[in-house]
Amino acid sequence: MRQIMQFASSGKHSFRVILRGRVFLRKYRLLLVVAPLLIVADNLYADEVNPVVLNENSAVKVAVSDNPNLAEVQERYKALLEVPSQVGTLPDPMVSLNAMNFPTDTFDRDQEPMTQLQVGVSQVIPFPGKLGLKEEAAEYDAKAAGHSVDEVRLQLVKNVKSKWWQLYYLDRALDTVKNNQALLRQFITVAQTKYETGKGLQQDVLLAQLELSRLMDQEIQLRAIRRNQAIKLNILMDRPANDVIVLPVQVSKSMPALADENSLYLQAEYSRPLLKQMETKIEAAQSRLDLAKRDYYPDFKLGVTYGDRTGDNPPPMGGSRSDFFSVMVGVKVPLYSGRKQSKAVSQRSSELQMNRYALLDEKGLVTAAISSAVTDYQEAKQQFSLYGSGIVPQAQQTVQSMLAGYQVSEVDFLNLVRSQMTLFNYELQYWKALSDAKQALARLEAAVGEESIYE
């Protein structure tokens, strides 16, 4: 009996082990199914919590790689590269098949001696030098398109850098607004405490609350502006307009010394793609002018035909009729040169002068852009140094001193709030000066055409 009970007990134990094993297997299988989903969800959540930080160089690389406008200009350049060989090649020859001099009463090939079937080929040959000038002009057009690609890339980099630094300023402005909101809430607490203890005025509390409301309104405006700037940057990078852009907090605040302004002018003459493009357009216009002058000379047309005849010659000659072989030479006569070729020469001459004047005008605009960017950079650089080393620290000390004085009723609350708002504006100017200086550098690099603009 005891053995039976032991066996039963051991059976129950084994049964429990089996049940536990099955439950474990079910849980294990469920874990195998759920675990990947949890990992994916965790990764998605991690991406939302910790999005990729976009620095300035990364934004530029993405834009240069993906921007559709730049890609469009590149494809146009590739298309123009295929043109020179087309225009520099002889026109396609013409092959002709002719049925000549068939009698209309019988259409018999043997009836008339001039009846024949002809096969011929003809070729138009432009006057020597014309094809070379056409190809040369097309090569200059392609070269100009290549400079256009470089110019569009240059302007794209400038725009991306400018938008990036505008976003950076807005981020720092929002941080400054939040910090000042926290300080004003502290002011409200202090003012309420003093009012409740009979040592302060209710108007102090209301004044602080009003300034806090103004800051909240300013935060709303800044967030809207930031979103609009982020949309523009996303479009430049060919990303969805509503993609979240997160910028780093710490950036380089270095303000390097610039090269001499006159040396920057010289750099632009050799490096700026836009000026190279316009110089190439002048060369293309010169080639077209030479081609227009060459149009006074005629083009030629050469042709040969072979005529197959059947039948016999009449007596006394007798024998089968021989085939015909013909050679033709044609010359295009510039009969209306006064109304065509002369007008074309005049047109091409004016186009050449137009391109020369356009280059001179653009050089003036480039030098103006360089000088303007240099001026803006130097101004922002000095302001950044002044706010960072002098005005902002002094304003911070002033606020701390007034807050301490207000707590012991030695300073008017209105002056305390004014000093805090003054500090707030100075802090915004500090970050704006940094952003303006970096944007001026981006404009200067684009105006010169290269990044080596420093001493």
KEMAR-347170 format. One line per 5 residues: number of its first residue (from 1); for each residue x, y, z of C-alpha. Coordinates in steps of 0.25 Angstrom, whole numbers, plus 2048, in hexadecimal, padded with zeros to 3 digits. Each point is the difference from the previous one (the first is absolute). Layout:
residues N
NUM	X,Y,Z; ...
This chain:
residues 455
1	800,800,800; 80B,809,804; 807,7FD,7F2; 7F3,803,7F9; 7FF,80D,807
6	80E,803,7FD; 7FE,7FC,7F1; 7F4,809,800; 807,80B,806; 80C,7FF,7F6
11	7F6,7FF,7F5; 7F9,80D,804; 80E,806,801; 804,7FC,7F2; 7F2,805,7FB
16	803,80E,806; 80E,800,7FA; 7FA,7FC,7F3; 7F6,80C,801; 80A,809,804
21	809,7FC,7F5; 7F4,803,7F6; 7FD,80D,806; 80F,804,7FF; 800,7FC,7F1
26	7F4,808,7FD; 806,80C,807; 80D,7FE,7F9; 7F9,7FF,7F2; 7F8,80D,804
31	80D,806,804; 806,7FD,7F2; 7F4,806,7F9; 7FF,80D,809; 80F,802,803
36	803,805,7F1; 7F4,809,801; 804,806,80D; 80E,802,7FB; 7FB,808,7F3
41	7F6,808,809; 80C,803,809; 808,805,7F5; 7F5,808,7FA; 7FE,806,80E
46	80F,803,801; 800,807,7F3; 7F5,809,805; 806,802,80D; 80E,802,7FA
51	7FF,804,7F2; 80D,802,7F8; 807,80D,802; 802,808,7F3; 80D,808,800
56	804,80A,7F6; 809,7F7,7F7; 7F6,7F5,800; 7F5,809,7FB; 809,805,7F5
61	804,7F1,7FC; 7F1,7FC,800; 7FC,80C,7F7; 80B,7FF,7F6; 7FD,7F1,7FF
66	7F1,801,7FF; 7FB,80E,7FC; 7F8,7FE,7F3; 803,80E,7FB; 80F,7FD,800
71	7FD,7F2,7F9; 7F8,807,7F5; 80C,809,7FD; 809,7F5,800; 7F7,7F8,7F6
76	800,80C,7F7; 80F,801,800; 800,7F1,7FC; 7F7,803,7F5; 808,80B,7FA
81	80C,7F8,801; 7FA,7F7,7F5; 7FD,80C,7F6; 80E,804,7FB; 802,7F3,7F8
86	7F2,801,7FA; 802,80E,7FA; 80E,7FD,7FC; 7FD,7F4,7F7; 7FC,801,7F2
91	7F1,800,7FD; 7FB,7F2,7FD; 801,7FC,7F1; 7F3,7FE,7F8; 7FE,7F3,7F8
96	7F6,801,7F5; 7F9,7F6,7F7; 7FA,805,7F4; 7F7,7FA,7F4; 804,809,7F4
101	7F9,803,7F3; 7F6,7F4,800; 7F6,801,7F4; 7F2,803,804; 7F9,7F7,7F6
106	807,7F3,803; 80A,803,80C; 809,7F6,7F9; 80F,801,804; 804,7FB,7F2
111	7F8,80A,7F8; 808,80D,802; 80F,801,800; 800,80B,80C; 7F7,7F7,809
116	808,7FC,80C; 800,7FC,80E; 80A,809,808; 806,7FF,80E; 808,80C,805
121	807,806,80C; 802,80F,803; 808,807,80B; 7FF,80E,805; 80E,805,804
126	801,80E,807; 80B,80A,7FD; 80D,7FC,807; 800,805,80E; 7F1,801,802
131	7FF,7F2,807; 80C,803,809; 7FA,80D,805; 7F2,7FA,803; 807,7F5,808
136	809,80A,807; 7F4,809,804; 7F9,7F4,805; 80C,7FC,808; 800,80D,807
141	7F1,7FF,803; 803,7F3,807; 80C,806,807; 7F7,80B,805; 7F5,7F6,805
146	80B,7F9,808; 804,80E,807; 7F1,801,802; 7FF,7F3,808; 80C,805,808
151	7F8,80E,803; 7F3,7F9,803; 808,7F7,80A; 807,80C,806; 7F2,807,802
156	7FA,7F4,806; 80B,7FE,80A; 7FE,80F,804; 7F1,7FF,801; 802,7F3,809
161	80A,806,809; 7F8,80D,801; 7F3,7F8,804; 808,7F7,809; 805,80C,808
166	7F2,807,800; 7FB,7F3,807; 80B,800,80A; 7FD,80E,804; 7F2,7FD,801
171	803,7F4,809; 809,809,809; 7F5,80A,800; 7F6,7F6,805; 809,7FB,80B
176	802,80F,804; 7F1,802,800; 7FE,7F4,809; 80B,804,80A; 7FA,80E,801
181	7F2,7FA,802; 806,7F7,80C; 806,80D,806; 7F3,808,7FE; 7F9,7F5,807
186	80A,801,80C; 7FD,80F,800; 7F1,7FD,801; 802,7F7,80C; 809,80A,807
191	7F6,80C,7FD; 7F4,7F7,804; 808,7FD,80D; 803,80E,803; 7F1,804,7FD
196	7FB,7F6,809; 809,804,80B; 7FC,80F,7FE; 80E,804,7FB; 7FC,801,7F1
201	7F6,805,7F6; 7F6,7F8,7F8; 804,808,7F4; 80E,7F9,801; 7F9,7F3,7FE
206	7F8,804,7F5; 80C,807,7F9; 808,7F3,801; 7F4,7F8,7FB; 7FE,809,7F4
211	80F,7FF,7FC; 7FF,7F1,801; 7F4,800,7F7; 808,809,7F6; 80B,7F5,800
216	7F6,7F5,7FE; 7FB,808,7F4; 80E,802,7FB; 803,7F1,801; 7F4,7FD,7F7
221	805,809,7F6; 80E,7FA,800; 7FB,7F2,7FF; 7F8,804,7F4; 80C,807,7F9
226	808,7F4,804; 7F7,7F6,7F9; 7FF,809,7F3; 810,800,800; 800,7F1,802
231	7F7,7FE,7F5; 809,808,7F6; 80C,7F8,805; 7F9,7F3,7FE; 7FC,804,7F2
236	80F,803,7FD; 804,7F3,805; 7F4,7F9,7F8; 7FA,7FB,80D; 7F1,800,804
241	7FC,80E,804; 7FC,7FC,80E; 80C,7F8,803; 805,803,80E; 80E,807,800
246	808,800,80D; 80D,808,800; 80B,7FF,80A; 801,809,80C; 80F,802,800
251	806,806,7F3; 80D,806,7FC; 800,80F,804; 80D,804,7F9; 801,80C,7F8
256	80C,7FF,7F7; 807,80C,7FA; 7FD,802,7F1; 809,802,7F5; 802,80E,7FA
261	7F4,805,7F8; 808,803,7F3; 806,7F2,801; 7F1,7FA,801; 7FD,808,7F3
266	80B,7F9,7F9; 7FC,7F3,805; 7F2,802,7FB; 805,803,7F2; 807,7F2,800
271	7F7,7F8,808; 7F2,805,7FF; 7F8,7F6,7F7; 7F6,80B,7FB; 80B,808,7FB
276	807,7F4,7F9; 7F2,7FD,7FA; 7FE,80E,7FA; 80E,800,7FB; 7FD,7F3,7F9
281	7F3,806,7FA; 809,80B,7FA; 809,7F6,7F9; 7F3,7F9,7FB; 7FB,80D,7FB
286	80D,802,7F9; 7FF,7F3,7F9; 7F2,802,7FB; 804,80E,7FB; 80B,7F9,7F8
291	7F6,7F6,7FB; 7F7,80B,7FB; 80B,806,7F8; 804,7F3,7FA; 7F1,7FF,7FB
296	804,80A,7F5; 807,7F4,7FA; 7F7,7F5,7F9; 7FE,7F2,804; 801,7F5,7F5
301	7F8,7F4,7FC; 806,7F4,7FA; 7F8,7F4,7FA; 802,7F4,7F7; 7F5,7F7,7F9
306	800,7F3,7F9; 7F5,7FE,7F6; 7FD,7F1,7FC; 7FA,7FF,7F1; 7FA,7F4,7F9
311	7FE,7FD,7F1; 808,801,7F4; 806,80B,7F8; 7F9,802,7F1; 809,7FD,7F4
316	80A,803,7FB; 806,801,80F; 7F9,7F4,805; 803,7F9,80D; 7FA,801,80E
321	7FF,80E,806; 80B,804,809; 7FD,806,80E; 801,80E,804; 809,806,80B
326	7FF,80F,804; 807,809,809; 7FA,80D,806; 806,80C,807; 7F7,80B,806
331	804,80D,806; 7F7,808,80A; 801,80F,7FB; 7FF,80A,80B; 7F7,809,7F7
336	7F9,807,80C; 80C,803,808; 7FB,80E,803; 7F4,7FB,807; 805,7F3,806
341	80F,7FE,802; 803,80F,803; 7F4,801,80A; 805,7F3,807; 80E,806,801
346	7FA,80D,806; 7F8,7F7,80A; 80C,7F8,804; 808,80C,802; 7F6,806,809
351	7FF,7F3,808; 80F,800,802; 800,80E,806; 7F4,7FD,808; 808,7F4,807
356	80C,809,802; 7F7,80B,807; 7F9,7F5,808; 80E,7FB,805; 804,80E,804
361	7F3,802,807; 801,7F3,807; 80E,803,805; 7FB,80D,806; 7F5,7F8,807
366	80A,7F5,805; 809,80B,806; 7F4,807,807; 7FC,7F2,806; 80E,7FE,805
371	801,80D,806; 7F2,7FF,806; 803,7F3,806; 80D,804,806; 7F9,80C,806
376	7F5,7F8,806; 80A,7F6,806; 809,80A,806; 7F4,807,807; 7FA,7F3,805
381	80E,7FB,805; 802,80D,808; 7F2,7FF,805; 801,7F2,804; 80D,803,808
386	7FA,80C,806; 7F3,7F9,805; 808,7F3,804; 80B,807,808; 7F9,80D,805
391	7F2,803,7FF; 7F9,7F2,803; 809,7FE,80D; 7FE,80E,804; 7F1,7FF,7FE
396	800,7F2,808; 807,807,80C; 7F6,80B,7FF; 7F4,7F7,801; 806,7F8,80C
401	803,80D,807; 7F2,805,7FE; 7FA,7F3,804; 807,800,80D; 7FC,80F,802
406	7F2,7FD,7FD; 7FF,7F5,80A; 804,80A,80B; 7F7,80B,7FB; 80C,808,7FB
411	7FC,7FF,7F1; 7F3,803,7F9; 7FA,7F4,7F9; 7FE,807,7F3; 80F,803,7FF
416	803,7F1,803; 7F6,7FB,7F5; 806,80B,7F6; 80E,7FB,803; 7FC,7F2,7FE
421	7FA,803,7F3; 80C,808,7FC; 808,7F4,803; 7F7,7F7,7F7; 801,809,7F4
426	810,801,802; 800,7F1,800; 7F8,7FF,7F3; 809,80A,7FA; 80C,7F8,804
431	7FB,7F3,7F9; 7FB,809,7F4; 80E,805,7FE; 806,7F2,800; 7F6,7FC,7F5
436	801,80D,7F8; 810,7FE,800; 7FF,7F1,7FB; 7F5,804,7F6; 809,80B,7FB
441	80C,7F6,7FE; 7F7,7F7,7F8; 7FC,80C,7F7; 80F,804,7FF; 804,7F2,7FC
446	7F5,7FF,7F5; 804,80E,7FB; 80F,7FD,7FF; 7FD,7F2,7FB; 809,7F8,80A
451	801,7FE,80F; 80F,805,801; 7FC,80E,803; 808,801,80D; 80E,805,803
